Amino acid sequence: MKTSFSLLMIFLGIQISLAQTLKTISYKDGIQKLNGLVTSNTGKKLPGVLILPAWKGIDEEAKTAALELQKQGYIAFVADIYGEGNIPTDNAAAAKIAGSYKQDYKAYQQRISAALEELKKLGGNPEKIAVIGYCFGGTGALETARAGFPVAGIVSIHGGLAKGNDRLNVPITTKVLIENPADDESVKPEDLANLIAELKVGKTDWQIITYANSKHTFTSPDSPDYNEVMAKRAWSHTLAFLKEILK
């Protein structure tokens, strides 16, 4: 009897594992082929979360986030910003291509827009979509808000907060959560101050949470900056925010 029960548990575990897999979805921005990843619960018109990955493209942190979001009842789609044939293989290449999109922010916004449309096609409820992003993707989450895309909210996780001095502040209407590591050397005090001033223009619903003793990539288990305690707190804050705006 115990053997039969154990086999049943193993079988159920395998089935659950198989159900929680990510599928590659090819889509396009103009002629550029893009290859994103989506959770297995497509086609059900569920609240959707678009995940914008860090500067090397789709990584384990983005994949893990997608699978965890599926458990919470969301369709999660991990965007491909760079496109097939353009994925960087080292930090130098990543810095170069990510920097090009930060400079040409409209091209970045266009790639985000293409991913949002794909998420809707896959079953994401157009009225209940949020965007979260890590590092370079955190910058993209802010660009989503700056572009005025019709999303319920955005979460920028250790993202770059600055924008070009030649860009005017415009009202941001979507809800904004910034998860900022206290010891992130890539974020200058003036970047944070300028962002707050930007968010105040449209009386945006915003909050900034600062995580103590945390460097730039504090949420990534693969990073030497990883802070397990603060990473767990940040994820719980993300889930609480998504629940508030999407459920």
C-alpha positions in Angstrom: 0.0 0.0 0.0 2.8 2.4 0.9 4.6 1.5 -2.3 1.5 2.3 -4.4 1.0 5.6 -2.5 4.7 6.6 -3.1 4.4 5.8 -6.8 1.2 7.9 -7.0 3.0 10.9 -5.3 5.9 10.5 -7.7 3.5 10.4 -10.7 1.7 13.5 -9.5 4.9 15.3 -8.9 6.0 14.6 -12.5 2.7 15.8 -13.8 2.9 19.0 -11.9 6.5 19.5 -13.1 5.5 18.9 -16.7 2.6 21.3 -16.3 4.9 24.1 -15.1 7.1 24.4 -18.1 8.0 27.3 -20.4 7.3 27.2 -24.1 9.2 29.2 -26.7 7.1 31.6 -28.7 8.4 33.3 -31.8 7.0 36.7 -32.7 8.3 39.7 -34.6 9.1 43.4 -34.4 9.1 44.4 -38.1 11.5 41.9 -39.7 13.3 41.0 -36.6 12.5 37.6 -35.2 12.1 37.4 -31.4 11.9 34.3 -29.2 10.1 34.7 -25.9 9.0 32.2 -23.3 5.5 31.7 -22.0 4.0 29.7 -19.2 1.8 26.7 -20.0 -1.5 28.3 -18.9 -2.1 30.2 -22.2 -5.5 30.8 -23.8 -7.4 31.2 -20.5 -7.8 35.1 -20.4 -5.9 35.3 -17.1 -4.1 38.4 -15.6 -0.8 38.7 -17.5 2.7 39.6 -16.4 5.3 40.6 -18.9 8.9 39.9 -17.6 11.7 42.0 -19.0 15.0 40.2 -18.5 18.4 41.6 -17.5 21.1 42.8 -19.9 22.2 39.4 -21.2 18.7 38.5 -22.3 16.5 35.7 -21.0 18.2 34.1 -18.0 17.4 31.8 -15.1 16.0 34.6 -12.9 13.5 35.6 -15.5 12.5 31.9 -16.1 12.1 31.2 -12.4 10.0 34.3 -12.0 7.7 33.2 -14.8 7.1 29.8 -13.2 6.5 31.3 -9.8 4.0 33.7 -11.3 2.2 30.9 -13.0 1.7 29.3 -9.6 0.0 32.6 -8.5 -2.5 32.3 -11.4 -0.9 34.6 -13.9 0.1 34.1 -17.5 3.7 35.1 -17.6 5.6 36.0 -20.8 9.4 36.6 -20.8 10.2 39.1 -23.6 13.1 38.8 -26.0 14.3 42.4 -26.5 17.4 41.8 -28.6 16.1 39.3 -31.1 17.4 36.2 -32.7 21.1 36.5 -33.6 21.7 39.4 -31.3 22.0 37.7 -27.8 25.2 38.9 -26.1 27.6 36.2 -24.8 29.6 38.3 -22.3 29.3 41.4 -20.2 31.1 43.7 -22.7 28.6 42.7 -25.5 25.7 43.0 -23.1 26.8 46.5 -22.0 27.0 47.6 -25.6 23.6 46.3 -26.8 21.8 47.3 -23.6 23.4 50.7 -23.8 22.2 51.1 -27.4 18.6 50.5 -26.3 18.9 52.9 -23.4 20.1 55.6 -25.8 17.4 54.7 -28.4 14.6 54.4 -25.9 11.9 54.5 -28.5 13.3 51.2 -30.0 13.2 49.7 -26.5 9.6 50.9 -26.0 8.7 49.3 -29.4 10.2 46.0 -28.4 8.2 46.1 -25.2 5.1 47.0 -27.1 5.5 44.0 -29.4 5.9 41.7 -26.3 2.8 43.2 -24.7 0.8 42.5 -27.8 2.1 38.9 -27.9 1.1 38.4 -24.2 -2.5 39.5 -25.1 -2.6 37.1 -28.0 -1.5 34.3 -25.6 -4.5 35.0 -23.3 -3.4 37.8 -21.1 -6.4 39.9 -20.1 -5.8 43.3 -21.8 -7.3 45.1 -18.8 -5.1 43.2 -16.3 -1.5 43.3 -17.4 1.6 44.3 -15.4 5.3 44.6 -16.4 8.2 43.6 -14.2 11.8 43.9 -15.1 15.3 43.1 -13.7 18.3 45.4 -14.2 18.2 46.5 -17.8 14.6 45.1 -17.7 13.9 47.3 -14.7 14.8 50.2 -16.9 12.4 48.8 -19.5 9.6 48.6 -16.9 10.1 52.3 -16.3 10.1 52.9 -20.1 6.7 51.1 -20.2 5.4 53.7 -17.8 7.0 56.6 -19.6 5.5 55.5 -22.9 2.0 55.5 -21.4 1.3 51.9 -22.4 -2.0 50.7 -21.0 -0.8 48.5 -18.2 -2.1 48.3 -14.6 1.4 48.7 -13.1 5.1 48.2 -13.4 7.8 46.9 -11.1 11.4 47.9 -11.6 13.8 45.5 -9.7 17.3 46.9 -9.3 16.7 48.8 -12.6 18.5 51.8 -14.0 16.5 54.8 -12.9 18.0 57.6 -15.0 16.8 59.0 -18.3 18.3 61.4 -20.8 18.5 65.1 -19.7 16.9 66.1 -23.0 13.7 64.2 -22.2 10.9 66.1 -20.6 8.9 64.7 -17.6 5.4 63.7 -18.6 2.6 62.5 -16.4 2.9 58.7 -15.6 -0.5 57.3 -15.1 0.2 53.6 -14.3 1.1 52.4 -10.8 4.8 52.2 -10.1 6.9 50.1 -7.7 10.6 50.6 -7.5 12.7 48.0 -5.7 16.0 49.6 -5.2 19.1 48.1 -3.5 20.6 50.6 -1.0 24.2 50.0 -2.2 23.7 49.9 -5.9 26.6 51.9 -7.3 25.0 52.2 -10.7 22.2 54.4 -9.2 23.3 57.9 -8.3 21.5 59.9 -5.6 20.5 62.4 -8.3 18.9 59.6 -10.4 16.6 58.7 -7.5 15.8 62.4 -6.8 15.1 63.0 -10.5 12.8 60.0 -10.7 10.8 61.1 -7.7 10.4 64.5 -9.4 9.3 62.8 -12.6 6.7 60.7 -10.8 5.3 63.7 -9.0 4.5 65.4 -12.3 1.3 63.4 -12.8 0.7 62.6 -9.1 1.5 59.0 -10.0 0.7 56.2 -7.6 4.2 55.2 -6.7 6.4 53.7 -4.0 10.1 53.1 -3.7 11.3 50.3 -1.4 15.0 50.4 -0.5 16.7 47.1 0.6 19.5 47.4 3.1 23.0 45.8 2.7 22.1 45.1 -1.0 24.2 45.7 -4.1 23.0 45.8 -7.7 21.9 42.3 -8.6 20.8 41.4 -5.1 17.8 39.2 -6.3 19.8 36.9 -8.5 21.0 33.6 -6.9 23.7 33.4 -9.6 25.2 36.8 -8.6 27.9 37.5 -6.0 25.6 40.4 -4.9 22.8 37.9 -4.0 21.1 38.7 -0.6 18.7 35.9 0.1 16.8 37.7 2.9 16.3 40.9 0.9 15.5 38.9 -2.3 12.7 37.1 -0.6 11.3 40.3 0.8 11.5 41.9 -2.7 9.6 39.0 -4.2 6.9 39.2 -1.5 6.5 42.9 -2.2 6.2 42.2 -5.9 3.5 39.5 -5.4 1.6 41.8 -3.0 1.7 44.6 -5.6 0.6 42.4 -8.4 -2.2 41.0 -6.3 -3.5 44.5 -5.6 -3.5 45.7 -9.2 -4.4 42.5 -11.1 -6.7 40.4 -8.9 
